[in-house]
Amino acid sequence: MRKAIARLDAEQKAQLLYLVDLGTAMFTSALVVCTLKAVVDLFVAG
């Protein structure tokens, strides 16, 4: 994987980092939403 990344030029690396940041942000926000939903369901059901 590192060899493949090393072959990319600066613009392609920047685009790849953007996609990684976007994916991380989406995953994190989904995790927060699911956690909050679980907590709310726990207190509403209890």
NUTOR-837010 format. One record per residue: residue number from 1; x, y, z of N, C-alpha, C, O, CB in turn; residue in one letter. Coordinates in steps of 0.001 Angstrom, whole numbers. Glycine has a CB too. Layout:
<atoms>
+-----+---------+---------+---------+---------+---------+---------+---------+---------+---------+---------+---------+---------+---------+---------+---------+---------+
| num |    n.px |    n.py |    n.pz |   ca.px |   ca.py |   ca.pz |    c.px |    c.py |    c.pz |    o.px |    o.py |    o.pz |   cb.px |   cb.py |   cb.pz | residuo |
+-----+---------+---------+---------+---------+---------+---------+---------+---------+---------+---------+---------+---------+---------+---------+---------+---------+
| NUM |       X |       Y |       Z |       X |       Y |       Z |       X |       Y |       Z |       X |       Y |       Z |       X |       Y |       Z |       a |
...
+-----+---------+---------+---------+---------+---------+---------+---------+---------+---------+---------+---------+---------+---------+---------+---------+---------+
</atoms>
This chain:
<atoms>
+-----+---------+---------+---------+---------+---------+---------+---------+---------+---------+---------+---------+---------+---------+---------+---------+---------+
| num |    n.px |    n.py |    n.pz |   ca.px |   ca.py |   ca.pz |    c.px |    c.py |    c.pz |    o.px |    o.py |    o.pz |   cb.px |   cb.py |   cb.pz | residuo |
+-----+---------+---------+---------+---------+---------+---------+---------+---------+---------+---------+---------+---------+---------+---------+---------+---------+
|   1 |     827 |   -1192 |       0 |       0 |       0 |       0 |     873 |    1259 |       0 |     573 |    2231 |    -692 |    -941 |      -3 |    1213 |       m |
|   2 |    1944 |    1228 |     776 |    2815 |    2402 |     836 |    3472 |    2667 |    -510 |    3693 |    3819 |    -881 |    3885 |    2220 |    1912 |       r |
|   3 |    3786 |    1597 |   -1244 |    4391 |    1770 |   -2562 |    3394 |    2432 |   -3511 |    3769 |    3292 |   -4309 |    4862 |     409 |   -3131 |       k |
|   4 |    2141 |    2035 |   -3425 |    1115 |    2628 |   -4288 |     926 |    4103 |   -3957 |     781 |    4925 |   -4862 |    -221 |    1874 |   -4143 |       a |
|   5 |     925 |    4444 |   -2683 |     765 |    5844 |   -2276 |    1987 |    6660 |   -2674 |    1864 |    7828 |   -3042 |     531 |    5945 |    -757 |       i |
|   6 |    3153 |    6053 |   -2602 |    4378 |    6764 |   -2963 |    4389 |    7151 |   -4445 |    5046 |    8120 |   -4824 |    5601 |    5904 |   -2639 |       a |
|   7 |    3676 |    6411 |   -5275 |    3639 |    6692 |   -6706 |    2686 |    7833 |   -7069 |    2724 |    8340 |   -8190 |    3241 |    5447 |   -7454 |       r |
|   8 |    1844 |    8234 |   -6135 |     883 |    9299 |   -6407 |    1576 |   10662 |   -6394 |    2556 |   10867 |   -5677 |    -261 |    9270 |   -5375 |       l |
|   9 |    1056 |   11585 |   -7194 |    1603 |   12938 |   -7145 |     915 |   13718 |   -6022 |      16 |   13197 |   -5362 |    1424 |   13662 |   -8516 |       d |
|  10 |    1327 |   14936 |   -5812 |     838 |   15733 |   -4679 |    -672 |   15959 |   -4750 |   -1355 |   15903 |   -3727 |    1559 |   17081 |   -4634 |       a |
|  11 |   -1189 |   16210 |   -5932 |   -2633 |   16455 |   -6064 |   -3435 |   15198 |   -5745 |   -4468 |   15268 |   -5079 |   -2969 |   16944 |   -7484 |       e |
|  12 |   -2963 |   14061 |   -6214 |   -3663 |   12806 |   -5936 |   -3597 |   12461 |   -4452 |   -4565 |   11947 |   -3892 |   -3068 |   11664 |   -6770 |       q |
|  13 |   -2472 |   12737 |   -3817 |   -2360 |   12500 |   -2373 |   -3326 |   13396 |   -1607 |   -3951 |   12961 |    -639 |    -914 |   12745 |   -1892 |       k |
|  14 |   -3445 |   14632 |   -2037 |   -4364 |   15556 |   -1371 |   -5807 |   15073 |   -1519 |   -6581 |   15144 |    -565 |   -4214 |   16982 |   -1948 |       a |
|  15 |   -6170 |   14589 |   -2693 |   -7523 |   14069 |   -2910 |   -7771 |   12821 |   -2072 |   -8857 |   12647 |   -1520 |   -7745 |   13756 |   -4395 |       q |
|  16 |   -6773 |   11959 |   -1976 |   -6905 |   10758 |   -1164 |   -7076 |   11110 |     309 |   -7899 |   10511 |    1002 |   -5689 |    9853 |   -1352 |       l |
|  17 |   -6303 |   12077 |     787 |   -6446 |   12518 |    2176 |   -7821 |   13131 |    2425 |   -8397 |   12950 |    3498 |   -5350 |   13530 |    2528 |       l |
|  18 |   -8349 |   13855 |    1440 |   -9696 |   14427 |    1570 |  -10727 |   13315 |    1728 |  -11613 |   13399 |    2578 |  -10040 |   15309 |     342 |       y |
|  19 |  -10609 |   12267 |     904 |  -11557 |   11160 |     995 |  -11439 |   10431 |    2326 |  -12443 |   10017 |    2905 |  -11339 |   10182 |    -153 |       l |
|  20 |  -10222 |   10277 |    2804 |  -10029 |    9619 |    4101 |  -10640 |   10464 |    5217 |  -11304 |    9929 |    6105 |   -8524 |    9377 |    4374 |       v |
|  21 |  -10422 |   11770 |    5178 |  -11007 |   12657 |    6185 |  -12525 |   12636 |    6125 |  -13187 |   12631 |    7163 |  -10499 |   14084 |    5998 |       d |
|  22 |  -13080 |   12625 |    4923 |  -14529 |   12572 |    4765 |  -15094 |   11267 |    5320 |  -16104 |   11270 |    6023 |  -14908 |   12729 |    3291 |       l |
|  23 |  -14449 |   10171 |    5004 |  -14892 |    8876 |    5520 |  -14818 |    8805 |    7029 |  -15714 |    8261 |    7675 |  -14066 |    7765 |    4921 |       g |
|  24 |  -13749 |    9354 |    7598 |  -13606 |    9367 |    9050 |  -14698 |   10216 |    9701 |  -15263 |    9832 |   10725 |  -12221 |    9893 |    9444 |       t |
|  25 |  -14985 |   11355 |    9108 |  -16024 |   12225 |    9658 |  -17399 |   11563 |    9579 |  -18190 |   11655 |   10518 |  -16042 |   13567 |    8914 |       a |
|  26 |  -17678 |   10908 |    8480 |  -18971 |   10241 |    8335 |  -19104 |    9087 |    9329 |  -20155 |    8919 |    9947 |  -19149 |    9725 |    6897 |       m |
|  27 |  -18052 |    8300 |    9482 |  -18084 |    7197 |   10433 |  -18277 |    7710 |   11859 |  -19082 |    7169 |   12615 |  -16797 |    6374 |   10336 |       f |
|  28 |  -17541 |    8747 |   12216 |  -17619 |    9286 |   13567 |  -19006 |    9850 |   13859 |  -19554 |    9629 |   14938 |  -16561 |   10364 |   13766 |       t |
|  29 |  -19571 |   10578 |   12899 |  -20900 |   11145 |   13125 |  -21951 |   10046 |   13228 |  -22872 |   10149 |   14038 |  -21266 |   12120 |   12000 |       s |
|  30 |  -21827 |    9004 |   12423 |  -22777 |    7888 |   12516 |  -22646 |    7175 |   13858 |  -23647 |    6761 |   14443 |  -22553 |    6891 |   11363 |       a |
|  31 |  -21420 |    7031 |   14343 |  -21198 |    6399 |   15640 |  -21814 |    7226 |   16767 |  -22412 |    6674 |   17691 |  -19699 |    6205 |   15888 |       l |
|  32 |  -21669 |    8536 |   16691 |  -22256 |    9411 |   17710 |  -23779 |    9319 |   17685 |  -24416 |    9231 |   18735 |  -21807 |   10872 |   17495 |       v |
|  33 |  -24361 |    9339 |   16492 |  -25818 |    9259 |   16378 |  -26338 |    7937 |   16933 |  -27328 |    7918 |   17664 |  -26250 |    9422 |   14914 |       v |
|  34 |  -25679 |    6837 |   16591 |  -26114 |    5534 |   17094 |  -25969 |    5430 |   18609 |  -26814 |    4845 |   19285 |  -25320 |    4423 |   16423 |       c |
|  35 |  -24890 |    6002 |   19132 |  -24693 |    5986 |   20575 |  -25766 |    6800 |   21283 |  -26327 |    6357 |   22285 |  -23310 |    6520 |   20929 |       t |
|  36 |  -26050 |    7989 |   20765 |  -27100 |    8814 |   21372 |  -28458 |    8144 |   21284 |  -29242 |    8206 |   22231 |  -27157 |   10181 |   20702 |       l |
|  37 |  -28746 |    7509 |   20168 |  -30019 |    6804 |   20015 |  -30133 |    5667 |   21023 |  -31196 |    5465 |   21610 |  -30165 |    6261 |   18586 |       k |
|  38 |  -29049 |    4924 |   21230 |  -29052 |    3832 |   22200 |  -29285 |    4359 |   23616 |  -30030 |    3758 |   24389 |  -27729 |    3057 |   22136 |       a |
|  39 |  -28651 |    5474 |   23952 |  -28826 |    6061 |   25289 |  -30253 |    6553 |   25474 |  -30852 |    6326 |   26525 |  -27834 |    7223 |   25510 |       v |
|  40 |  -30798 |    7213 |   24480 |  -32172 |    7706 |   24574 |  -33140 |    6535 |   24677 |  -34054 |    6561 |   25501 |  -32522 |    8590 |   23357 |       v |
|  41 |  -32954 |    5510 |   23852 |  -33840 |    4346 |   23930 |  -33740 |    3647 |   25276 |  -34732 |    3109 |   25769 |  -33516 |    3364 |   22818 |       d |
|  42 |  -32568 |    3649 |   25870 |  -32377 |    3018 |   27165 |  -33180 |    3749 |   28247 |  -33816 |    3118 |   29091 |  -30884 |    2993 |   27529 |       l |
|  43 |  -33144 |    5096 |   28210 |  -33865 |    5857 |   29230 |  -35358 |    5922 |   28972 |  -36140 |    5980 |   29920 |  -33314 |    7250 |   29314 |       f |
|  44 |  -35773 |    5914 |   27716 |  -37198 |    5961 |   27395 |  -37846 |    4623 |   27723 |  -38961 |    4589 |   28243 |  -37416 |    6317 |   25906 |       v |
|  45 |  -37169 |    3534 |   27430 |  -37731 |    2210 |   27696 |  -37728 |    1903 |   29195 |  -38554 |    1129 |   29680 |  -36942 |    1133 |   26933 |       a |
|  46 |  -36789 |    2519 |   29923 |  -36649 |    2213 |   31358 |  -37570 |    3017 |   32146 |  -37599 |    2900 |   33371 |  -35259 |    2439 |   31845 |       g |
+-----+---------+---------+---------+---------+---------+---------+---------+---------+---------+---------+---------+---------+---------+---------+---------+---------+
</atoms>
